[in-house]
Amino acid sequence: MKTRTLIVDDELLARERLRQLLQSEPDIEIVGECADGREAVDAIRRESPDLIFLDVQMPELDGFGVLAAIESEPAPVIVFVTAHDRFALRAFEVHAVDYLLKPFDRERFQMALIRALEQVRNREGNALARKLSDLLADLKGGSKTPERLAVKSGGRVLFVNQSDIDWLESAHNYVEIHVGKQSHLLRQTLEAVEARLAPGRFVRISRSVIVNTDRIKELQPLFYGEYAVILQSGVRLTLSRRYRDKLEQLGLD
């Protein structure tokens, strides 16, 4: 039995891209395409899709508004599609709801689709409904920043407490997280990880480095407006002139 799938995105090219990718999947039946949230609500009530690729940013009624307006049973599996909503990305990760960040490639799409189809096969309406309800509640009420970062390593998933992190640095398409004498690689951009860090505790001191302010032992002025940032571990970092406005967060004015 094929998975009944609905595409919801206000961008024509985005809908065409998703349709092209989904049409090559033998287990997928596309039951409709919607260009706005209100049209999506009608289509969901009419078609009762198993799976929805749902754009987050849409005029009038966005993706979250669509979820708030529907009461499907069992709840459809949702793969969110978004371009730049950092706050939403944090919320999706906390609630283990998958998403596609535009622009996405075929490999990332396949990963999201495999997860979604697994959820469809094993879904329990009440569990999915609770997950989406909790997500909406956090989005409406101002979701708390997750206290831990999940890092895949050697087939395992390690959970790193933010309070244990000394500093982070960009390493091409990865972020290297330094925790004491250990380091972990996270396959994300530094900007994406920064959006998930507790505000106030972490400060970006250069284009490629973020530091935990609780780990700073000393600041030493250098030439041309730069500062040496000495951590309790003895690690020496540099606050670049471009980020001098961060000095106030570090206790200097």
Backbone torsions as a table, in degrees:
resi	resn	phi	psi	omega
1	MET	NA	129.7	-175.8
2	LYS	-78.5	153.5	179.0
3	THR	-85.9	117.0	-178.7
4	ARG	-74.5	120.1	-168.6
5	THR	-124.9	135.4	179.3
6	LEU	-116.1	136.8	177.8
7	ILE	-106.8	126.8	-179.7
8	VAL	-130.1	112.1	178.9
9	ASP	-162.5	136.2	-178.2
10	ASP	-81.0	-5.8	178.4
11	GLU	-99.4	124.1	-178.2
12	LEU	-59.3	-44.8	-178.6
13	LEU	-63.9	-35.5	178.5
14	ALA	-66.8	-41.2	178.0
15	ARG	-64.6	-41.2	179.6
16	GLU	-64.2	-38.9	179.0
17	ARG	-63.7	-46.2	179.3
18	LEU	-65.3	-41.8	179.5
19	ARG	-61.5	-43.2	179.7
20	GLN	-60.2	-43.1	-179.8
21	LEU	-69.6	-39.5	-177.2
22	LEU	-74.3	-31.5	-177.9
23	GLN	-65.2	-22.3	179.3
24	SER	-86.7	0.9	-179.2
25	GLU	-98.0	117.4	-175.6
26	PRO	-66.4	-21.8	-177.2
27	ASP	-90.8	3.1	-174.9
28	ILE	-110.2	134.4	170.5
29	GLU	-119.8	115.4	179.5
30	ILE	-80.8	117.5	-176.0
31	VAL	-99.5	-2.9	178.0
32	GLY	168.4	164.0	174.3
33	GLU	-132.9	137.6	-178.4
34	CYS	-128.2	141.7	-177.2
35	ALA	-102.0	-4.6	177.3
36	ASP	-154.3	169.1	-174.2
37	GLY	-65.7	-41.0	-177.7
38	ARG	-66.8	-39.0	175.7
39	GLU	-63.5	-36.5	-179.7
40	ALA	-65.1	-42.8	179.4
41	VAL	-58.2	-45.7	179.0
42	ASP	-61.8	-42.4	-177.6
43	ALA	-67.7	-38.0	179.7
44	ILE	-65.5	-42.9	178.8
45	ARG	-66.4	-33.2	-176.5
46	ARG	-81.5	-42.8	-171.2
47	GLU	-97.9	-19.3	-176.2
48	SER	47.4	60.5	-177.7
49	PRO	-67.2	153.5	175.0
50	ASP	-81.8	-31.7	-172.9
51	LEU	-138.5	137.6	179.1
52	ILE	-130.5	127.7	167.6
53	PHE	-93.2	108.8	-166.2
54	LEU	-117.6	117.8	176.6
55	ASP	-68.3	141.3	179.8
56	VAL	-83.1	-50.9	-176.0
57	GLN	-92.2	106.9	175.8
58	MET	-140.1	146.6	179.4
59	PRO	-67.6	155.0	178.4
60	GLU	67.5	-71.4	-179.5
61	LEU	-123.1	109.2	-177.3
62	ASP	-83.6	-175.7	-176.8
63	GLY	-60.1	-37.9	178.9
64	PHE	-69.4	-34.9	176.0
65	GLY	-64.2	-36.2	177.2
66	VAL	-62.1	-46.7	-179.6
67	LEU	-62.4	-39.2	-179.1
68	ALA	-67.7	-23.5	-174.4
69	ALA	-90.8	-16.2	-175.7
70	ILE	-101.6	152.2	176.0
71	GLU	-137.0	67.4	-177.9
72	SER	-86.2	145.4	177.8
73	GLU	-140.2	116.7	-0.5
74	PRO	-72.5	157.8	-178.0
75	ALA	-65.2	139.2	176.8
76	PRO	-71.1	154.2	172.6
77	VAL	-79.4	134.2	-175.3
78	ILE	-114.5	130.5	165.9
79	VAL	-114.2	112.0	-179.1
80	PHE	-77.2	146.5	176.8
81	VAL	-123.3	123.6	-175.0
82	THR	-144.0	156.5	-178.6
83	ALA	-102.3	-39.7	-170.9
84	HIS	-157.5	19.5	-177.5
85	ASP	-87.4	90.7	-176.1
86	ARG	-62.4	-40.8	-178.9
87	PHE	-61.8	-42.4	179.0
88	ALA	-63.0	-39.9	-179.9
89	LEU	-59.6	-42.7	178.0
90	ARG	-60.8	-43.3	-178.4
91	ALA	-65.7	-41.7	179.9
92	PHE	-60.4	-42.7	-178.1
93	GLU	-65.9	-41.0	179.6
94	VAL	-60.7	-39.3	-175.6
95	HIS	-98.1	11.9	175.6
96	ALA	55.4	37.5	175.4
97	VAL	-102.5	131.1	-173.6
98	ASP	-78.7	157.7	179.6
99	TYR	-150.1	158.8	173.0
100	LEU	-116.9	126.7	179.2
101	LEU	-97.7	118.0	-179.5
102	LYS	-70.0	142.6	-9.5
103	PRO	-81.4	139.4	-178.5
104	PHE	-113.9	152.5	179.3
105	ASP	-98.5	176.8	-177.7
106	ARG	-62.9	-36.5	-178.9
107	GLU	-63.2	-45.3	179.6
108	ARG	-67.3	-37.1	177.0
109	PHE	-61.9	-45.7	-179.1
110	GLN	-60.8	-39.0	179.4
111	MET	-62.4	-45.7	180.0
112	ALA	-65.7	-39.9	-178.3
113	LEU	-66.1	-42.5	179.1
114	ILE	-59.7	-45.0	178.6
115	ARG	-62.6	-43.0	-177.7
116	ALA	-64.4	-44.0	-179.6
117	LEU	-65.1	-34.4	176.5
118	GLU	-64.5	-40.9	177.9
119	GLN	-65.7	-38.9	178.9
120	VAL	-61.5	-43.9	-178.0
121	ARG	-66.0	-34.6	-175.0
122	ASN	-110.6	15.2	-170.8
123	ARG	-70.8	147.9	170.7
124	GLU	-124.5	116.3	-173.0
125	GLY	-47.7	-46.8	-176.9
126	ASN	-64.2	-40.0	-179.3
127	ALA	-65.8	-44.0	178.7
128	LEU	-65.2	-41.9	-179.8
129	ALA	-61.7	-41.2	178.4
130	ARG	-64.5	-40.1	-179.9
131	LYS	-62.0	-45.4	179.3
132	LEU	-69.0	-36.0	177.9
133	SER	-64.3	-42.6	178.1
134	ASP	-64.6	-39.2	177.8
135	LEU	-60.8	-48.4	-179.7
136	LEU	-62.3	-39.4	-179.9
137	ALA	-62.3	-41.1	179.1
138	ASP	-68.3	-40.7	-179.6
139	LEU	-65.1	-37.9	-179.8
140	LYS	-75.2	-36.1	-174.3
141	GLY	-94.4	0.5	-179.1
142	GLY	87.2	83.6	-173.9
143	SER	-60.2	137.2	175.7
144	LYS	-72.9	145.4	177.5
145	THR	-66.2	132.5	179.3
146	PRO	-60.4	139.4	-176.8
147	GLU	-80.3	-13.8	-177.5
148	ARG	-128.2	152.4	173.4
149	LEU	-110.5	133.9	178.2
150	ALA	-91.3	125.9	-177.1
151	VAL	-124.7	124.1	177.6
152	LYS	-82.9	131.7	-178.2
153	SER	-150.7	116.9	177.0
154	GLY	56.6	39.7	-179.9
155	GLY	81.8	-3.3	178.4
156	ARG	-107.8	166.0	173.3
157	VAL	-117.8	116.8	178.7
158	LEU	-99.2	141.1	177.6
159	PHE	-108.2	118.3	-176.9
160	VAL	-105.9	121.0	176.2
161	ASN	-68.2	133.2	-179.7
162	GLN	-59.5	-35.0	-178.3
163	SER	-65.7	-19.0	-179.5
164	ASP	-88.7	-11.0	-176.3
165	ILE	-76.3	132.9	175.8
166	ASP	-86.6	-53.0	179.4
167	TRP	-161.6	165.7	-179.0
168	LEU	-133.0	146.1	177.7
169	GLU	-140.1	148.0	178.6
170	SER	-73.9	136.9	178.2
171	ALA	-137.8	79.0	-176.2
172	HIS	60.4	-116.9	-179.6
173	ASN	-89.9	11.8	-179.4
174	TYR	-122.4	166.0	169.7
175	VAL	-121.5	127.6	177.2
176	GLU	-93.5	119.6	-178.0
177	ILE	-100.0	120.7	-178.0
178	HIS	-99.5	119.8	179.5
179	VAL	-127.3	101.1	-175.6
180	GLY	59.8	-127.5	179.6
181	LYS	-88.2	-2.6	-179.5
182	GLN	-100.4	159.1	173.6
183	SER	-142.1	148.8	-178.3
184	HIS	-131.5	142.9	178.2
185	LEU	-100.5	130.6	178.9
186	LEU	-119.4	124.9	-176.0
187	ARG	-81.2	77.9	175.7
188	GLN	-153.7	166.7	174.3
189	THR	-79.6	159.7	179.1
190	LEU	-63.7	-35.0	179.4
191	GLU	-63.3	-41.9	-179.7
192	ALA	-65.7	-40.8	179.1
193	VAL	-69.1	-39.1	179.8
194	GLU	-57.9	-36.6	-179.4
195	ALA	-66.3	-19.0	-177.9
196	ARG	-97.6	-6.8	-176.6
197	LEU	-84.9	152.6	-179.1
198	ALA	-64.7	120.6	178.9
199	PRO	-63.7	140.6	-179.4
200	GLY	94.3	-38.5	-180.0
201	ARG	-80.2	-36.6	-176.7
202	PHE	-112.3	137.8	-178.7
203	VAL	-130.6	134.4	176.6
204	ARG	-83.4	121.9	-175.8
205	ILE	-107.9	-7.7	175.2
206	SER	-159.8	178.4	-178.2
207	ARG	-61.0	-29.3	-172.5
208	SER	-118.6	5.4	-174.8
209	VAL	-134.1	135.6	172.2
210	ILE	-123.4	138.6	-176.1
211	VAL	-125.3	145.6	173.4
212	ASN	-79.7	116.9	-175.2
213	THR	-62.1	-26.6	178.7
214	ASP	-68.9	-16.3	-178.1
215	ARG	-95.7	-1.9	-177.5
216	ILE	-81.2	126.4	178.7
217	LYS	-96.4	-36.7	-171.5
218	GLU	-158.7	148.1	172.6
219	LEU	-119.0	130.6	179.5
220	GLN	-123.0	124.2	178.6
221	PRO	-65.8	137.7	176.2
222	LEU	-114.0	-162.1	179.1
223	PHE	-82.9	155.8	171.5
224	TYR	58.0	33.0	173.0
225	GLY	84.2	4.9	177.8
226	GLU	-89.3	163.4	179.1
227	TYR	-134.1	143.8	169.3
228	ALA	-86.1	129.8	179.3
229	VAL	-107.6	110.2	-177.4
230	ILE	-99.4	123.2	179.5
231	LEU	-89.2	164.3	179.4
232	GLN	-60.7	-27.5	179.7
233	SER	-78.6	-8.2	-177.3
234	GLY	97.3	-9.7	178.2
235	VAL	-63.0	136.6	-178.4
236	ARG	-112.0	119.6	179.3
237	LEU	-117.8	172.3	-178.5
238	THR	-125.7	126.5	171.3
239	LEU	-88.6	113.9	-175.1
240	SER	-76.5	158.9	-177.7
241	ARG	-58.8	-33.3	-179.1
242	ARG	-62.5	-24.4	-176.7
243	TYR	-109.1	28.0	-179.7
244	ARG	-64.0	-22.9	179.0
245	ASP	-67.0	-11.6	179.0
246	LYS	-82.0	-7.5	-177.3
247	LEU	-60.4	-33.9	179.7
248	GLU	-62.2	-38.9	178.2
249	GLN	-69.5	-21.6	179.6
250	LEU	-94.0	4.5	175.7
251	GLY	99.9	3.7	177.5
252	LEU	-115.5	157.0	-179.6
253	ASP	-131.1	NA	NA
